[in-house]
Amino acid sequence: MFLLSEENGVNPIFPFRDILFEKDIIKNIMVKKVQKILSYFAIFDPAEEGGYNVFFPDFPGCVTFGGNFEEAKKKAKEVLELWLEELISRKQKIPAKTARPIIDEIRVALPQKTF
């Protein structure tokens, strides 16, 4: 027979304290593993040589390239994650996502002499 006693490492007044304590530890571990998910706009610009150049309006200088759209998207995610890690390591502010960029075609007429 097991007696609830301090000799057995159990608090006889509140024997489930240790179980609740372990539950709190597990809860804290689970909370710490939750990650904040951010999203930013990426511009995929078709390259003359094929593939796509990728840049982020919210992160000037953060650029990459992919031989096709799928590769460009994968590399864009990788480079943005690295960029954010670097900002965090330098204790710099992570910018908020700006408004969705608007991309439109602008038609212009050239004087007759240019063509």
C-alpha positions as CSV (number, residue, x, y, z in Angstrom):
1,M,0.0,0.0,0.0
2,F,1.3,3.5,-0.9
3,L,0.8,6.2,1.7
4,L,0.6,9.8,0.8
5,S,3.5,11.3,2.8
6,E,6.3,13.7,2.4
7,E,8.7,10.7,2.9
8,N,7.4,9.4,-0.4
9,G,7.9,12.7,-2.1
10,V,4.2,13.5,-2.1
11,N,2.6,16.4,-0.3
12,P,-0.2,14.8,1.7
13,I,-2.2,18.0,1.9
14,F,-2.3,18.5,-1.9
15,P,-1.1,15.3,-3.5
16,F,-1.9,16.3,-7.1
17,R,0.3,19.5,-6.9
18,D,3.1,17.8,-8.8
19,I,0.7,16.6,-11.6
20,L,-0.7,20.1,-11.9
21,F,2.9,21.6,-12.0
22,E,3.8,19.2,-14.8
23,K,0.7,20.2,-16.7
24,D,1.7,23.9,-16.3
25,I,5.2,23.1,-17.7
26,I,3.7,21.3,-20.7
27,K,1.3,24.2,-21.2
28,N,4.1,26.7,-21.2
29,I,6.2,24.6,-23.6
30,M,3.2,24.4,-26.0
31,V,2.7,28.2,-25.8
32,K,6.3,28.9,-26.5
33,K,6.2,26.8,-29.7
34,V,3.5,28.9,-31.2
35,Q,5.0,31.1,-33.9
36,K,3.7,34.3,-35.3
37,I,2.9,34.0,-39.0
38,L,3.7,37.1,-41.1
39,S,2.9,37.6,-44.8
40,Y,4.4,40.1,-47.2
41,F,3.8,40.9,-50.8
42,A,6.4,39.6,-53.3
43,I,6.8,40.9,-56.8
44,F,7.7,38.2,-59.4
45,D,9.2,39.9,-62.4
46,P,9.8,37.7,-65.5
47,A,13.5,37.8,-66.3
48,E,14.7,38.2,-69.9
49,E,16.9,35.1,-69.6
50,G,13.9,33.1,-68.3
51,G,12.7,32.6,-64.7
52,Y,11.7,35.3,-62.3
53,N,13.4,38.0,-60.3
54,V,11.7,38.4,-57.0
55,F,11.7,41.4,-54.7
56,F,9.7,42.6,-51.7
57,P,8.4,46.2,-51.6
58,D,8.6,46.2,-47.7
59,F,12.2,45.1,-47.7
60,P,14.4,47.0,-50.1
61,G,17.5,44.9,-51.1
62,C,15.8,41.6,-50.3
63,V,15.8,39.9,-53.7
64,T,16.2,36.5,-55.2
65,F,15.8,34.6,-58.5
66,G,14.2,31.3,-59.6
67,G,14.4,29.5,-62.9
68,N,10.6,29.0,-62.9
69,F,7.7,30.3,-60.8
70,E,7.7,27.4,-58.3
71,E,11.4,27.7,-57.6
72,A,11.2,31.5,-57.4
73,K,8.4,31.2,-54.8
74,K,10.4,28.7,-52.8
75,K,13.5,30.9,-52.8
76,A,11.4,34.0,-52.0
77,K,10.2,32.3,-48.8
78,E,13.7,31.2,-47.9
79,V,15.3,34.7,-48.5
80,L,12.5,36.5,-46.6
81,E,12.9,34.1,-43.6
82,L,16.6,34.8,-43.6
83,W,16.0,38.5,-43.9
84,L,13.6,38.5,-40.9
85,E,16.0,36.3,-38.8
86,E,18.8,38.9,-39.5
87,L,16.5,41.8,-38.4
88,I,15.6,39.9,-35.2
89,S,19.3,39.1,-34.5
90,R,20.1,42.8,-34.8
91,K,17.1,43.7,-32.7
92,Q,15.8,45.8,-35.5
93,K,12.1,46.5,-36.0
94,I,10.2,44.2,-38.4
95,P,8.2,46.4,-40.7
96,A,4.5,46.0,-41.0
97,K,3.1,44.9,-44.3
98,T,2.2,47.8,-46.5
99,A,-0.9,48.1,-48.7
100,R,-1.1,45.7,-51.6
101,P,1.0,47.1,-54.5
102,I,-1.0,48.1,-57.5
103,I,0.5,47.1,-60.8
104,D,-1.0,48.5,-64.0
105,E,0.0,49.1,-67.6
106,I,0.5,52.7,-68.7
107,R,0.4,53.4,-72.4
108,V,2.3,56.3,-73.8
109,A,2.6,57.7,-77.3
110,L,6.1,58.4,-78.7
111,P,6.8,61.1,-81.3
112,Q,6.9,59.9,-84.9
113,K,10.7,60.6,-85.2
114,T,11.7,58.0,-82.6
115,F,10.7,54.8,-84.6
